[in-house]
Amino acid sequence: MNPTRRVFFISDRTGLSAEGMGKALLEQFENIKFKQMSYAFINTEDKAHGLVQIINRQAQDDGIRPIVFSSVVDESIGRILAEANALHISLFDAFLSLLEQELGTPARHSVKSRVANVERYDARMEAVNFALNHDDGVSEANLKEADVILMGVSRSGKTPTCLYLALQYGIRAANYPLTPDDLESPDLPRMVKAHKNKLFGLTINPERLHDIREERRANSNYSHIDTCKQEVRDAQAMFRRHQIPFTDTTHKSVEELAVNILQECQLKRRF
């Protein structure tokens, strides 16, 4: 029986890159259990030395060395972390030297603040505010400025997808919840009718929708399986009737949904 392996994700910034790559690699080993810990902003030698002590202590307690995924850019900090009793996988070391050889110039090996690019930061914040201000059809003001408008029944994944599109791509995404009145009408909802070319539908397996709604409002008509089946059926009929592209969110992550929408709607990221 394989023991549980301790995994450290370490970065001198937010740690998202180390976590993303590390978890993608670990997912290839389904028969092993991993206990994961993240340490962001390890950007001084003192912090690095302190973390080495934590890793070494964990190796001693577990009786097996941890696995470290590191996206630390600073070479001096990286050398300190490499002294820990662990399998140390540096994402920058793996690729930077290859790029330096190919490009014929050394990398700077220093962290650049992401906020330094004011235009990119402003685009991200503008998109997030747009998504929040146009969540669940609360406002039609400036709806013409939307890059995409997601439609779907309640709890089909509209809000998290809009926010992810805003945060990761700077896409101005609004969303509109299909109500029973909307679903009974042969026409598109008034609020979004003028923006048909920006509409994209989200659908979901009725059983999964039932489970989600039960957590929110148990034993109600809203969460009843028959209600879920009817709403999903009517929503899909609307999408087909008006030739609105749509996708099933049941087994898709928010990352997959976002890329699917970008491709289907031919949207370009703003940063």
C-alpha positions as CSV (number, residue, x, y, z in Angstrom):
1,M,0.0,0.0,0.0
2,N,1.4,3.4,-1.0
3,P,1.8,5.9,1.9
4,T,0.3,9.3,1.6
5,R,2.8,11.7,0.1
6,R,3.1,15.3,1.4
7,V,3.3,17.9,-1.4
8,F,4.4,21.5,-1.1
9,F,3.6,24.1,-3.7
10,I,6.0,27.0,-3.2
11,S,6.2,30.4,-5.0
12,D,7.5,33.9,-4.6
13,R,4.2,35.1,-6.0
14,T,0.7,33.8,-5.6
15,G,1.5,30.2,-6.2
16,L,-1.1,29.6,-8.9
17,S,1.4,28.5,-11.5
18,A,3.1,26.0,-9.2
19,E,-0.3,24.6,-8.0
20,G,-1.7,24.4,-11.5
21,M,1.2,22.5,-13.0
22,G,1.8,20.4,-9.9
23,K,-1.7,19.3,-9.6
24,A,-2.0,18.4,-13.3
25,L,1.1,16.2,-12.9
26,L,-0.2,14.5,-9.7
27,E,-3.5,13.7,-11.2
28,Q,-1.7,11.1,-13.3
29,F,-1.2,9.0,-10.2
30,E,-4.7,7.9,-9.1
31,N,-3.4,5.1,-6.8
32,I,-1.5,7.5,-4.5
33,K,-3.0,9.9,-2.0
34,F,-1.4,13.3,-1.7
35,K,-1.7,15.8,1.1
36,Q,-1.1,19.2,-0.4
37,M,0.2,22.5,1.2
38,S,0.7,25.8,-0.4
39,Y,3.2,28.5,0.5
40,A,3.0,31.8,-1.4
41,F,5.2,34.8,-1.4
42,I,8.4,33.0,-0.3
43,N,10.4,36.0,-1.5
44,T,13.2,36.4,1.1
45,E,16.0,34.1,2.2
46,D,14.7,34.1,5.8
47,K,11.3,32.8,4.6
48,A,13.1,30.2,2.5
49,H,15.2,28.9,5.4
50,G,12.1,28.7,7.6
51,L,10.3,26.7,5.0
52,V,13.2,24.3,4.6
53,Q,12.9,23.5,8.3
54,I,9.2,22.8,7.9
55,I,9.8,20.5,5.0
56,N,12.6,18.7,6.7
57,R,10.5,18.2,9.9
58,Q,7.7,16.9,7.7
59,A,10.0,14.4,6.0
60,Q,11.2,13.2,9.4
61,D,7.6,12.8,10.8
62,D,6.3,11.0,7.7
63,G,9.4,8.8,7.2
64,I,9.4,9.7,3.5
65,R,10.5,12.8,1.7
66,P,7.9,15.3,0.5
67,I,7.5,16.5,-3.1
68,V,8.1,20.2,-3.8
69,F,6.8,22.0,-6.8
70,S,8.5,25.4,-6.9
71,S,7.9,28.4,-9.2
72,V,10.4,30.6,-7.4
73,V,12.3,32.8,-9.8
74,D,15.1,34.2,-7.5
75,E,18.1,31.9,-7.8
76,S,19.4,32.4,-4.3
77,I,16.1,31.6,-2.8
78,G,15.8,28.6,-5.1
79,R,19.2,27.2,-4.0
80,I,18.1,27.4,-0.4
81,L,14.8,25.5,-1.1
82,A,16.7,22.9,-3.0
83,E,18.6,22.0,0.2
84,A,15.4,20.6,1.8
85,N,15.0,16.8,2.1
86,A,12.5,16.6,-0.7
87,L,12.1,15.8,-4.3
88,H,12.4,19.4,-5.6
89,I,10.8,20.2,-9.0
90,S,11.5,23.7,-10.1
91,L,9.2,24.8,-12.9
92,F,11.5,27.7,-13.8
93,D,14.7,25.7,-13.8
94,A,13.0,23.1,-16.1
95,F,12.2,25.6,-18.8
96,L,14.3,28.8,-18.4
97,S,17.6,27.3,-19.4
98,L,16.1,25.8,-22.6
99,L,14.7,29.2,-23.5
100,E,18.0,31.0,-22.7
101,Q,19.8,28.6,-25.1
102,E,17.2,29.0,-27.8
103,L,16.9,32.8,-27.5
104,G,20.6,33.4,-27.0
105,T,20.1,35.7,-24.0
106,P,19.9,35.3,-20.3
107,A,16.6,35.6,-18.4
108,R,16.4,38.3,-15.7
109,H,15.6,35.8,-12.9
110,S,13.6,38.3,-11.0
111,V,9.9,38.8,-10.2
112,K,7.9,41.4,-12.1
113,S,4.8,42.7,-10.4
114,R,1.7,41.9,-12.4
115,V,0.1,45.2,-11.4
116,A,3.0,46.9,-13.2
117,N,1.0,46.6,-16.4
118,V,-1.8,49.1,-15.5
119,E,-3.8,48.5,-18.6
120,R,-4.0,44.7,-18.0
121,Y,-4.9,45.2,-14.4
122,D,-7.6,47.8,-15.3
123,A,-9.1,45.5,-17.9
124,R,-9.3,42.7,-15.4
125,M,-11.0,44.9,-12.8
126,E,-13.4,46.4,-15.3
127,A,-14.5,43.0,-16.5
128,V,-15.0,41.7,-12.9
129,N,-17.1,44.8,-12.0
130,F,-19.1,44.3,-15.2
131,A,-19.8,40.6,-14.3
132,L,-20.9,41.6,-10.8
133,N,-23.1,44.4,-12.0
134,H,-24.8,42.1,-14.6
135,D,-25.2,39.0,-12.5
136,D,-28.5,37.1,-12.8
137,G,-30.1,39.8,-14.9
138,V,-30.2,42.4,-12.2
139,S,-29.5,45.2,-14.7
140,E,-29.7,45.8,-18.4
141,A,-27.8,49.0,-18.2
142,N,-24.8,49.0,-20.7
143,L,-25.7,45.4,-21.7
144,K,-24.7,46.2,-25.2
145,E,-21.1,46.4,-24.0
146,A,-21.1,42.8,-23.0
147,D,-18.8,40.4,-24.9
148,V,-21.1,37.5,-24.1
149,I,-24.3,36.9,-22.2
150,L,-24.8,33.5,-20.6
151,M,-28.3,32.1,-20.3
152,G,-29.5,29.2,-18.3
153,V,-31.8,27.9,-15.6
154,S,-31.0,28.8,-12.0
155,R,-27.8,27.0,-10.6
156,S,-26.5,25.9,-14.0
157,G,-23.1,27.6,-13.5
158,K,-23.6,31.1,-15.0
159,T,-22.1,33.2,-12.2
160,P,-18.8,31.4,-11.6
161,T,-18.2,31.1,-15.3
162,C,-18.8,34.8,-15.8
163,L,-16.4,35.7,-13.0
164,Y,-13.7,33.3,-14.3
165,L,-14.0,34.8,-17.8
166,A,-13.5,38.2,-16.3
167,L,-10.6,37.3,-14.0
168,Q,-8.7,35.2,-16.4
169,Y,-9.4,36.8,-19.8
170,G,-10.8,40.2,-19.1
171,I,-14.1,39.2,-20.9
172,R,-17.1,41.3,-20.1
173,A,-19.6,38.6,-19.3
174,A,-23.2,39.1,-18.2
175,N,-25.7,36.4,-17.3
176,Y,-29.4,36.0,-17.4
177,P,-31.4,33.4,-15.4
178,L,-34.2,31.7,-17.3
179,T,-37.4,32.0,-15.2
180,P,-40.5,29.8,-15.6
181,D,-42.2,32.7,-17.5
182,D,-39.3,32.9,-19.9
183,L,-39.4,29.2,-20.5
184,E,-43.1,29.2,-21.3
185,S,-42.8,31.9,-23.9
186,P,-41.9,31.1,-27.5
187,D,-39.9,34.3,-27.7
188,L,-36.5,35.3,-26.2
189,P,-36.6,37.2,-22.9
190,R,-37.1,41.0,-23.5
191,M,-33.9,42.0,-21.8
192,V,-31.6,39.9,-24.0
193,K,-33.6,39.8,-27.2
194,A,-31.7,42.7,-28.8
195,H,-28.4,41.0,-28.1
196,K,-29.1,37.6,-29.6
197,N,-25.7,37.5,-31.3
198,K,-24.0,37.6,-27.9
199,L,-26.1,34.8,-26.2
200,F,-24.6,31.5,-25.1
201,G,-26.6,28.9,-23.3
202,L,-25.6,26.7,-20.3
203,T,-27.5,23.5,-19.6
204,I,-27.0,20.8,-17.0
205,N,-28.1,17.2,-16.2
206,P,-31.4,17.4,-14.3
207,E,-30.3,15.0,-11.6
208,R,-27.2,17.1,-11.0
209,L,-29.3,20.2,-10.9
210,H,-31.7,18.6,-8.4
211,D,-28.7,17.8,-6.1
212,I,-27.4,21.4,-6.3
213,R,-30.8,22.9,-5.7
214,E,-31.5,20.6,-2.8
215,E,-28.5,22.0,-1.0
216,R,-29.9,25.5,-1.5
217,R,-33.6,24.9,-0.9
218,A,-34.4,21.3,0.2
219,N,-37.7,19.6,-0.4
220,S,-39.2,22.5,-2.4
221,N,-40.8,22.7,-5.8
222,Y,-37.7,24.6,-6.9
223,S,-35.5,21.6,-6.3
224,H,-38.0,18.9,-7.2
225,I,-36.6,16.5,-9.8
226,D,-39.6,17.0,-12.1
227,T,-39.1,20.8,-12.0
228,C,-35.5,20.4,-12.9
229,K,-36.3,18.1,-15.8
230,Q,-38.9,20.4,-17.2
231,E,-36.8,23.5,-16.9
232,V,-33.8,21.9,-18.5
233,R,-35.9,20.5,-21.3
234,D,-37.6,23.9,-21.9
235,A,-34.2,25.7,-21.8
236,Q,-32.7,23.4,-24.4
237,A,-35.8,23.8,-26.6
238,M,-35.4,27.6,-26.4
239,F,-31.7,27.4,-27.4
240,R,-32.5,25.2,-30.4
241,R,-35.5,27.2,-31.4
242,H,-33.5,30.4,-31.6
243,Q,-30.2,28.8,-32.7
244,I,-28.3,29.8,-29.6
245,P,-25.1,27.8,-29.1
246,F,-25.0,26.0,-25.7
247,T,-23.0,23.5,-23.7
248,D,-23.6,21.1,-20.9
249,T,-21.9,22.1,-17.6
250,T,-22.5,18.9,-15.8
251,H,-19.0,17.4,-16.2
252,K,-17.0,20.5,-17.2
253,S,-14.8,22.5,-14.9
254,V,-15.2,26.3,-14.9
255,E,-11.8,26.4,-16.8
256,E,-13.1,24.1,-19.5
257,L,-16.4,26.0,-19.8
258,A,-14.5,29.3,-20.2
259,V,-12.3,28.0,-23.0
260,N,-15.3,26.4,-24.7
261,I,-17.2,29.7,-24.6
262,L,-14.1,31.7,-25.9
263,Q,-13.8,29.3,-28.9
264,E,-17.5,29.0,-29.7
265,C,-18.1,32.8,-29.5
266,Q,-14.7,33.7,-31.0
267,L,-13.8,36.0,-28.2
268,K,-10.3,37.3,-27.6
269,R,-8.7,37.8,-24.2
270,R,-7.9,41.4,-23.2
271,F,-4.6,40.7,-21.5
